[in-house]
Each structure stands twice: as C-alpha cells, then as structure tokens.
Amino acid sequence: MARRQSICVAALIALGASACFANQERDAEVDVPFTLVDHLAIVPVRINGSRELAFVLDTGAARMVIDEKTGAEIGLKQAESDTIGGAGAGRVPVHHVHNVTVDVRGVSLNGCDFVATDLSHVAEIIGHRVDGILGYQFFKQRAVTIDYAKERIVIRDSNETAHDLGTELPIRIEKGWPLLRATLQVRGLPETTDEFLIDSGSNDAVDHPIAAKAADRNAVDSGNGLGAPVGGFLATAETLTVGPFRLRNLALGSGGATEQTSKLIGGAVLSRFVVTFDYPHSRIFLMQQPLR
C-alpha cells in the first residue's frame, strides 16, 4: 500500500469548554504575514508573552494545541491528562493547559484552554517547525481572511463593513467545525451533494468516502497528522462545485478516522481563493484567485 503524502493536521474531536476572550479593539483591522507551507498557513503567535512561535492556522481543529516540548520551554504548566481524537486512527494522549493568553500581532485572546501533545510528527511531515495549532477559539469571535497568494491574514470585527470579500456562502458550525455543502462528481458515479468540513489544516484538495468507489482509485495510507495513519484511497474528482465555483480534476482522497473528517475541502482547494471565515454570522466568503 502506498503512503499518501498529505496531512490533516488536527481535525480534533470534542470541543473544549474554554471561552477565550478577545482583547482586540472592536474597530481594529490587523494584517498578519504568514508562511505558506504546502497549502498550510503557518502564523506567528506568542503564548503568555513568549517569543514568536509557529502555529498552523487550522479550521479543522476544534481545540487549541501546543507542542508539549515547546510548552515546557516557555513555562506552561500541564494539568490533567486526557486523550483526544485526531485526523488519524486511535486516541492521542494529551495534557490540558489552562488560562493561556494568545497574541497574534496585537490580537489577544485571554483565558484559553489548550491541550499539549507531541507535534514533532506533524513538523516532520510538512518540513517546517510547528509549535502549535490555532483552532476554533481563534476564529469564533472575529472574521479572519486568509489570502494565500499574498501570504497574509486579516483579522477584523465581523460586524465591520469591509471591502468586497467575494461570494458569500452559508456554513454551519458544529463541534467547532465549519461545514459547507458542495457537490462532487466522479467519473462513472452519480453526482454527490454533501456537507464538507472546511479544513485549512489539511493540505488535501477534497476528501470523501466516494473515492473508494472510483474506477481510478489506488489504495493508500491517509490521515497523516495526529493519530495513526488509516487505510484509504486516492482517486480523481472530475468536478467539485462550491456555490458558483466549479473546480475540475482534483485529487480525491478517502480514509478519515471519523465520518465527518472523511469529508473535507482542504488547503489545495482553499489556496485557490481568498477565503474569509466569519463564524459569528455562520458564513464564509470566497474570492477566486488567478491560477499560478
């Protein structure tokens, strides 16, 4: 069986009870550079006033995560132990870390709960240092725009009027995950409309169990990230239709550890757009970028 060279960083299950409080001024708009690594946005973050750390911006993560070695280096105190579900199979051992302050170039969140675990495997796969993962708590109170081409994110009050953000599409937030309806066409199979996790922490194009029925499928290991790899398939999607946008000839994977994480739209598709996540209003905006 071939190894699928892709990653779904977290897709962490079971939303934590933490309620981070934002300190950014309501009318402020903050522009933050990031490093783009294989369709993943690596953002500079300070934890409790630390040096700048490298965090993956991950809409597929229902929790905030800190690498356990990094956490020890900056003096975070671990609390109770636990296990969580990740993108792969099995349970991932973690320790809870409470009352954490997060700062992203002046946008501060106080009173956050994190989980600490070993992220060295994630860093090894993507070839870049990974100190942590920015998940649901980062997105839930603000509008966050990811401009992949310019390698910038813009954080703003979701109630403020902004320049044209593109096409507005409704999403549903469940367990900290943004879910979007889209339509998938695989050669020789009926068209499938389903609800997909919009996962900026995956560098896949599109994942769906229908890949297991595709005529051109190949068996692979998938679910690389937190948790053990799981068996799956790699095939081709003739089209993926998201709102008015129709994308053609995309890599189509299967093999997520849960039903919801097996259906996702990842960074290889998202990076074709400027994407704005507006969780407070249950919507995203997509502005298509010229192909590079």
N, C-alpha and C positions, 0 to 999 in steps of 0.2 A: 504493500500500500504506500502510495506517495505521501510525502509531507507537504501540506498546503502552506505556502509561505505567506500567511496572512495573520492578522492579530485582531482580536476583540479584547481590548484592554481589561474591561471590568464587567459590564452588564450585571452589576451587583444586585442581588435579590434582597428583599426585606428592608424596606425603607426605615432608616433610623428615626428616632424621636426628636433629634436635635432641631432646634429652631434658631438658626443663625440670624443675627440682627444686623442689617446693613447700616453703615455709618456714612456712606457717600451722600453728599449734599443732593437734594432732590433734583435740582436743575443742572447738575454737573453731567458732562459727557466726557468720558475718559477713553483715550485711544492708547492701546497697549500693543506693542510689537510681539510677535511670537515666532518661533522656529518651526517650519513645516518639515516634518519627517515622515515620508511615505504616507501622505494624506492625513497625518495626525498633527494637531496644533499643540506645541509644547510652550507653555506660558510661564513667565517669571512670577513667582509667588514668594511672599515672606510669611513665615509662620511664627507667631509670637515675637515679632521683631527680628527674626533671623536674617542671615544673608539670603540673597535671592536663590530660590530653588526652582527646579524644572518640574512642572506639573502638566500632565496630559489633560486637555480640556475634553471632558467626556460626558456627553448627554446620555450615554448608556449606563452610567453609574448612578445608582440611587443613593450611594453613600460617598462621603469624602474619605480619601485614603492617604496615608503617609507610609513611606517605606520605613520598616522598623529600624534599620540601621541609621537612616537619616534622622528619624525621630529621636533616637538615643543621642546622636551627635549634637542636636540642638536643645537637648534637655527636656524633651517631653516625657511626662510620667504616664506609664501604662497602667491601666486599671484592669477590670475583669477580662478574662479570656472568653472566647466565643468561636464559632465557626460561621462562615457565610457561604452562599453560593456565588460562583463566578461564571465566566463565559464558558469554561470547560466543565468536565465531569467532576463529581465529588464535592466535598466541602473544603473550604480554605480556612486554616487556623488564623485567628486574629486576636489582638488585644484592643480594647476600647481606650480612647484617649479623649478626655472631656475638657470642655471650656477652652477651646482653641480659638485664637484670633488669626484670621486670614487677611492678608493685604495683597491686592493686585494693583500696583501702581496708584495707590490712593483710594481704591475701592476696598473698604474694610468690612469684614463680617466678624462679629463677636459671638462668643458663646457656642461655638460649633463643636459637635461631636465628630471625631474621626475614628477610623479603625486603622491599626498598624499591622502590616504584614510584609512579607518579603516580596519586593518588586524587582529583584535582580533578574528574574527570567524575562520579564517584560522589557527591561532595558537591553538585555542581550538580543532579543528578537528584533527590536527596532534599531539597534545600533546607536542609541543615544541615552544619556543619563536620564533616569526617571526617579524623582524624589517623591512623587505623589500623584494623586488624581483629583481633579476638581469635578465634582458631580452635581447632583440635583440642587443642593443648598446654594450653590453659586448662581444658578440660573433662576431660582424660583421667584425672586423679588424684582428682577431687572430685565430689561431687554438686552440681549447680547448678540451682536453682529459679528460673524466670522467672515472675513474677506481673505480667502485662501490665496488669491493671486498677489495681493499686497502684503500678505503675512501680518495682518493687523486684526485685532478685535476691538470693537467699540462697545462700551458699556454705558447704558443710559437709563433714565427713568422711563418705564414703559408707558407712562401717561403723557410724556412729552412728544410734541409733533416733531418728526424727523424728516429728512429729505426722502425722496422716493426710495422705498426699500424693496420694490418689486411686487411680485404676485403674492397676495395673502392667501394662506390655506389654513383651515382649521386643524387643530391637533387635540388629542385627548391625553391628559396626564393621568397615569395610573402607576402607583407604587414608585413615583418619582421618574417614570419613563415617559417621554413624548412619543405618542403613537399617531401615525398618519395613514390614511387609506390611499392605496395606489394599486395599479393594475399591471400584472405581469403576463407576458406572452412568451411561451416556449414552443419551439417548432414541434408540430405534431400533437400538441396538447391543447385542451380548452383554455381560453383566457381565464386568468385567476385574479379576482379583486380581493384584497385582504388588508389587514391592518399591520403596518410595519413599524418597528422601533426605529426611530431616527437616531443613529448611533455615531456620534463624532469620535468615539473612542475605538471604532473599528476601521481598519483600512480596506475592508471589503467594498465591493460595489453593491451587490444585493445578495441577500441570503433568503432562501425559502425551501421548505421540505420538498417542493415540486422538483427540485434538482435531481432527486433520487429516481424520478420517472423519465428524465430527459434521455433521448436517444444517444446524445454525445457525452453522457456522464462518465466521469472517471472517479474511482474510489480514492479518497484522500483522508488524512487526519486533519481535523479542524478544531476550532475552539481554543486556539493558542492565546494565552494570557493568564488570567487567574483560574486555576483549576487544571485538571489533566486534559490532554487532547482527547477528542472523541471522533469516532469514525463518521465520515460523511462523503459527500460527492461534490465534484466541480463540473459545471456544465456551462451553457451559454443561454442567456436571456435574449431573445430576439428584440423585445422592446420592454421598457419599463415606463409606464405613464404615470406622472405625478402632476395633478392639476392639468395645466395646459402644455406641460413639457413632456415630450416623448424622446426617450434616450434609447439608442439601439446598440445591439451586440455587446452586452455587458457580461462580465464574468458572474456566474450564478453559483453560489455555494449552498451547502446544507450541512447540518450537523451540530447546531447549537444544543447546549445542555438542557434547555427548557423549551417549552412550546413558544414562548414569546421571544426568547433570544435566538430562535431558529428562523425568525422572520425579521430581517432588518435591512435598512438602507444605510450604508456606511460612507466613509470618507472618500472613497474613489468616485462616488456619485456626488456627494456634498461639495467636493472641491471644484466641481464644475460651476458652482454658484457662489454668489454672496448670500449667506444664509443668516437670517435674523430669527433667533428664538425669543418669543415673547410668552413665557409661561403664565404670567398674571392674566393675560387675555386669551389663553389657550389657542395660540396661533403661531405660525411661522411665516416668514416672507422669503421668497426665492427670487433672486435676480441672476439670470444665466450669464456666464462668462464666455467670451470667445475661446474656442479650443486652442490650446497652446501646443 
